[in-house]
Amino acid sequence: AILATGEDAIKRAGELLPDLILMDINLAGQLDGTQAAEQIHKQYDIPVVYLTAFSDEKTLERAKGAAPFGYMLKPFEEKKLYATVEIALYKHQSDREKERLEAQLSQSRKMEAIGRLTAGMAYHFTNILQGIQGNIDLAMLNASDGLRPFLDAADYDTQRAAQALKQLLAFYQRENLPHASVAVRSVVSDVADTCRDVFARNQRRMVELKVESSDDPVAVLGDSNQLRQSLSNLCINARDALESLPTDDPRAARIVLASHVVELQTLPASAHAHATPGSYVQLSVSDNGIGMDDEAKEHLFEPFYSNVDIEHGKGLSLAATYSIVSEHQGWIECDSTPGEGTTISIFLPVQTDQEPTSVRALSSPEIDRKSTRLNSSHQIIS
């Protein structure tokens, strides 16, 4: 596409999402090339290469402000243009990969810091509880019948606190269990049966659990108990979201547990640091509950985080799920809209010694732009 104004360039860039844009600095309209390039890069993260006849110092300074990926003077040779475009595409891909790795490292460090703090607090309060428990045991030896029920209640609450602290320590000191071949269909079936039994006891709101599972005998390498725990945690979290709906909400509470094999030629920014393109099992749990805003999604896998109050925190279940999936060389993605519902998907690499019989292709404009070769699949606006 060849456009004359900066306004048209911004609009067309949003429609086509090309791999790269060739732009003159002097354009018709209210926005010049530098202003248009700056907005395009900010809104769509599309690299821009300038093609211009101006090389004075003032023009160069204006061009620098938009952080272009190249600057060529007219007239230019076709070979030089080709080389400039190739370098710009490569630099853009490298920058995106660097940002992805930096985000993963930041998340890893944050979870590690939270884990250390959690473990330290657990050790500290365990020592306090041991003193409380010891005094309760001593008091029970000579307690009167009237006092014993109160001591029993205190003993029960102390045991509950000790169990919670044990979970905190287990979250930080997770064992590296040996991995084996795990049949995905079996895991999904077991989780669905267990959750249906649990949901059936809920008298407040009936929740329908639907399963959409691939018939392929696909397997992943991992620990079956941990994978069941991860899926169960997501289902319970979805159930909690549905229970948060107002009692007069007319919608039928529904959870969909799905599993499919997908082929990823390129990886999203959320992918595991050691992930490689190939076949993955996508395990997703969807609900039509309250949904989440961007702030809640950002902190979703932090222990005990709540955007309401501490009483309604999510505990360790989703934090444990994040940890388990990471240990299985996988990653988690969350898609949620406030008031409409949430879908949380786990991606795990398919076991390498098995070939899936059917594969769904995943693609998106953002992923397609990551290729670095200049060929017929690239779109360039000039």
C-alpha positions in Angstrom: 0.0 0.0 0.0 1.3 3.5 -0.9 -0.2 6.3 1.2 0.3 10.1 1.1 -0.5 11.3 4.6 0.7 10.4 8.1 -2.9 10.0 9.3 -3.6 7.4 6.5 -0.3 5.6 7.3 -1.3 5.2 11.0 -4.8 4.0 10.1 -3.6 1.5 7.4 -0.8 0.2 9.7 -3.5 -0.7 12.3 -5.5 -2.5 9.6 -2.7 -4.5 7.9 -0.2 -4.9 10.8 2.7 -5.2 8.3 6.2 -6.5 9.2 7.8 -3.1 8.3 7.0 0.3 7.0 9.0 2.4 4.6 8.2 6.1 5.2 9.2 9.5 3.9 9.8 12.2 6.6 7.9 14.9 4.6 4.2 13.8 4.2 1.0 15.6 3.4 -1.5 16.1 6.1 -1.2 17.4 9.7 1.3 14.7 10.8 4.7 14.4 9.2 6.7 11.2 8.9 8.4 11.4 12.2 5.2 11.9 14.1 3.4 9.2 12.2 6.3 6.8 12.8 6.4 7.5 16.5 2.6 6.7 16.9 2.9 3.6 14.8 5.8 2.3 16.8 4.0 3.1 20.1 0.6 1.7 19.1 1.5 -1.3 17.0 5.2 -2.0 17.6 5.9 -2.0 13.8 9.5 -1.0 12.7 9.8 2.0 10.4 12.6 2.7 7.9 12.9 6.3 6.6 13.4 6.9 2.9 14.0 10.6 2.4 16.0 13.1 0.3 16.8 15.2 3.4 20.0 14.7 5.4 20.4 18.0 7.2 21.1 18.0 10.9 17.6 19.3 11.9 15.9 16.5 10.0 18.2 13.9 11.4 17.4 15.1 15.0 13.7 14.9 14.3 14.1 11.4 12.9 16.0 10.1 15.9 13.0 11.0 18.2 10.9 8.3 16.5 13.6 5.6 17.0 13.6 4.4 13.4 15.1 1.0 12.4 16.8 2.5 9.4 17.5 5.7 7.4 18.1 5.8 3.7 18.7 8.7 1.4 17.1 9.0 -2.0 18.0 7.9 -4.6 18.9 4.5 -3.3 20.1 1.2 -4.7 17.8 -1.9 -4.5 20.5 -4.0 -2.9 21.1 -1.4 -0.1 17.3 -1.2 0.5 17.1 -5.0 0.7 20.0 -5.1 3.2 18.5 -2.2 5.3 15.1 -4.0 5.5 16.7 -7.3 6.4 18.7 -5.7 9.2 15.6 -3.8 10.5 13.5 -6.9 10.6 16.3 -8.8 12.4 16.8 -6.0 14.9 13.1 -5.8 15.6 12.9 -9.5 16.3 16.0 -9.3 18.5 14.4 -6.4 20.5 11.2 -8.3 21.0 13.0 -11.4 22.1 15.1 -9.4 24.5 11.9 -7.8 26.0 10.4 -11.3 26.3 13.4 -12.7 28.2 13.6 -9.7 30.4 9.9 -10.0 31.3 10.4 -13.7 32.1 13.4 -13.0 34.2 11.6 -10.2 36.1 8.7 -12.6 36.8 11.0 -15.4 37.9 12.8 -13.1 40.3 9.6 -11.7 41.7 8.2 -15.2 42.3 11.6 -16.3 43.8 11.5 -13.3 46.2 7.9 -14.0 47.2 8.9 -17.7 47.8 11.8 -16.7 50.0 9.7 -14.3 52.0 6.9 -16.8 52.3 9.3 -19.6 53.5 10.9 -17.2 56.0 7.5 -16.3 57.5 6.4 -19.9 57.6 9.5 -20.9 59.6 9.0 -18.0 62.0 5.4 -18.7 62.7 6.0 -22.5 62.9 8.2 -21.8 65.9 5.5 -19.6 67.5 2.8 -22.3 66.9 5.0 -25.0 68.5 5.0 -22.9 71.7 1.2 -22.4 71.5 0.6 -26.0 70.8 2.8 -27.1 73.7 1.0 -24.9 76.2 -2.4 -26.2 74.9 -1.3 -29.7 75.4 -0.1 -28.9 79.0 -3.4 -27.2 79.8 -5.4 -30.2 78.5 -3.8 -32.4 81.1 -5.6 -30.7 84.0 -8.5 -28.9 82.2 -11.9 -29.0 83.7 -14.9 -30.3 81.6 -16.1 -26.7 81.1 -12.7 -25.5 79.8 -11.9 -28.5 77.6 -14.2 -27.6 74.6 -12.4 -24.2 74.3 -9.0 -25.9 74.4 -10.2 -28.4 71.8 -11.2 -25.5 69.6 -7.8 -23.8 70.1 -6.0 -27.1 69.3 -8.0 -27.5 66.1 -7.2 -23.9 64.9 -3.6 -24.5 65.8 -3.5 -27.6 63.6 -5.2 -25.7 60.8 -2.5 -23.0 61.0 0.2 -25.6 61.1 -1.2 -27.2 57.9 -1.3 -23.8 56.2 2.3 -23.2 57.1 3.2 -26.6 55.8 1.7 -25.7 52.4 3.7 -22.5 52.4 6.9 -24.4 52.9 5.9 -27.0 50.3 5.3 -24.2 47.8 8.9 -22.9 48.2 10.6 -26.3 48.6 8.9 -28.1 45.8 10.4 -31.5 45.2 11.8 -32.3 41.8 9.8 -35.5 41.1 10.9 -37.8 38.2 8.8 -37.2 35.1 7.1 -40.0 33.1 4.8 -40.3 30.2 1.3 -38.9 31.1 -1.8 -39.5 29.0 -3.5 -36.1 28.7 -7.0 -37.5 28.1 -6.8 -39.6 31.4 -5.7 -36.5 33.4 -8.6 -34.4 32.0 -11.1 -37.2 32.6 -10.0 -37.6 36.2 -10.1 -33.9 37.0 -13.5 -33.6 35.4 -14.9 -36.5 37.5 -13.5 -35.1 40.7 -14.6 -31.5 40.1 -18.2 -32.6 39.2 -18.4 -34.5 42.5 -17.1 -31.4 44.4 -19.4 -29.0 42.5 -22.4 -31.2 43.1 -22.2 -30.5 46.8 -22.5 -26.7 46.2 -26.0 -25.7 47.3 -25.5 -22.0 46.4 -25.2 -22.2 42.7 -25.3 -25.2 40.3 -22.2 -25.3 38.0 -22.1 -27.2 34.8 -18.7 -28.7 33.8 -18.3 -29.5 30.2 -15.3 -31.4 28.7 -14.0 -30.7 25.2 -11.1 -33.1 24.7 -9.2 -34.3 21.7 -9.5 -38.0 20.9 -5.8 -38.2 20.0 -3.8 -40.4 22.4 -1.4 -37.6 23.1 1.0 -37.6 26.1 3.3 -35.2 27.8 6.4 -35.8 30.0 5.6 -34.9 33.6 4.2 -35.9 36.9 0.5 -36.9 36.7 -0.4 -35.9 40.2 1.0 -32.4 39.8 -0.8 -32.0 36.4 -4.1 -33.1 38.0 -3.5 -30.6 40.8 -2.8 -27.8 38.4 -6.0 -28.4 36.4 -8.0 -28.9 39.5 -6.8 -25.6 40.9 -7.9 -23.8 37.7 -11.3 -25.5 37.9 -11.8 -24.5 41.5 -10.7 -21.0 40.8 -13.3 -20.9 38.0 -15.9 -22.2 40.4 -15.0 -19.5 42.9 -15.5 -16.8 40.1 -18.9 -18.2 39.3 -19.9 -18.2 43.0 -19.0 -14.5 43.1 -21.8 -13.7 40.7 -24.8 -11.9 42.3 -27.5 -14.3 43.4 -30.0 -12.8 41.0 -27.7 -13.1 38.0 -29.6 -15.0 35.4 -26.7 -16.6 33.6 -26.2 -20.4 33.9 -22.9 -21.1 35.6 -20.7 -23.0 33.2 -17.1 -24.2 33.1 -15.5 -25.7 30.0 -12.4 -27.9 30.5 -10.7 -28.4 27.1 -7.6 -30.0 25.7 -6.2 -29.7 22.2 -3.0 -30.2 20.3 -1.7 -27.1 18.7 1.3 -26.4 16.5 3.3 -23.3 17.3 5.7 -22.3 14.6 6.7 -19.2 16.6 6.3 -18.7 20.3 4.4 -16.0 22.2 6.0 -13.6 24.6 4.7 -15.6 27.6 6.4 -18.9 26.5 8.8 -20.7 28.7 12.4 -19.5 28.3 13.5 -23.0 27.1 10.5 -23.6 24.9 11.0 -24.3 21.2 8.6 -24.3 18.2 6.6 -27.5 17.8 3.6 -29.4 19.1 2.0 -28.4 22.4 -1.0 -29.6 24.4 -3.3 -26.7 25.3 -5.3 -27.3 28.4 -7.8 -24.6 29.1 -10.4 -23.8 31.7 -13.1 -21.3 30.8 -15.9 -19.8 32.8 -18.6 -17.3 32.3 -18.1 -15.6 35.7 -17.1 -12.2 36.9 -13.9 -11.9 34.8 -10.8 -9.9 35.7 -9.3 -6.5 34.9 -5.7 -5.9 33.8 -4.5 -5.3 37.3 -5.9 -8.6 38.6 -4.4 -10.5 35.6 -1.0 -9.0 36.3 -0.9 -10.4 39.9 -3.0 -13.6 39.2 -0.3 -16.1 40.1 1.1 -14.3 43.1 0.4 -16.1 46.5 -2.6 -14.7 48.4 -3.0 -11.8 46.0 -6.5 -10.2 46.0 -7.7 -7.0 44.5 -10.6 -6.9 47.0 -9.3 -7.7 50.4 -7.1 -10.3 52.2 -10.1 -12.4 53.2 -10.9 -13.1 49.6 -7.3 -13.9 48.5 -6.7 -16.9 46.2 -4.2 -18.6 48.5 -1.5 -20.7 47.0 -3.5 -22.7 44.4 -2.7 -20.5 41.3 0.8 -19.8 42.5 1.4 -23.5 42.8 -0.1 -24.1 39.3 2.3 -21.5 37.9 5.3 -23.2 39.6 4.2 -26.7 38.4 3.7 -25.6 34.8 7.0 -23.9 34.7 8.7 -27.1 36.0 7.1 -28.9 33.1 8.7 -26.5 30.6 5.3 -25.0 29.9 3.6 -21.6 30.3 0.2 -20.1 31.2 -1.9 -17.6 29.3 -4.9 -15.7 30.6 -7.7 -14.1 28.6 -10.4 -12.4 30.6 -13.0 -9.7 30.3 -14.7 -8.1 33.3 -18.3 -9.3 33.6 -18.0 -11.9 30.8 -15.6 -14.6 32.1 -12.1 -15.9 32.0 -10.1 -18.5 30.1 -6.8 -19.7 31.5 -4.7 -22.0 29.2 -1.8 -24.2 30.1 0.7 -25.0 27.2 2.8 -28.2 27.7 5.2 -29.7 25.1 4.0 -32.9 23.5 6.1 -35.9 24.4 8.8 -36.0 21.6 8.5 -39.8 20.9 4.8 -39.5 19.9 3.4 -37.9 16.8 -0.1 -36.4 17.2 -2.6 -37.4 14.6 -4.3 -34.1 14.3 -3.0 -30.6 15.0 -4.7 -27.2 15.1 -2.6 -24.3 13.8 -2.3 -21.2 15.9 -1.4 -17.8 14.3 -1.8 -14.2 15.0 -0.7 -11.0 13.3 1.7 -10.3 16.2 3.4 -13.7 15.9 3.5 -13.6 12.1 5.5 -10.3 12.2 8.4 -12.0 14.0 9.9 -13.6 10.9 13.2 -12.1 9.8 13.4 -13.2 6.2 12.2 -10.9 3.4 10.0 -13.0 1.2 6.5 -13.0 -0.2 4.9 -13.5 3.3 6.1 -10.1 4.4 3.9 -7.0 4.2 5.6 -3.7 3.8 3.9 -0.3 3.6 5.7 2.4 1.7 
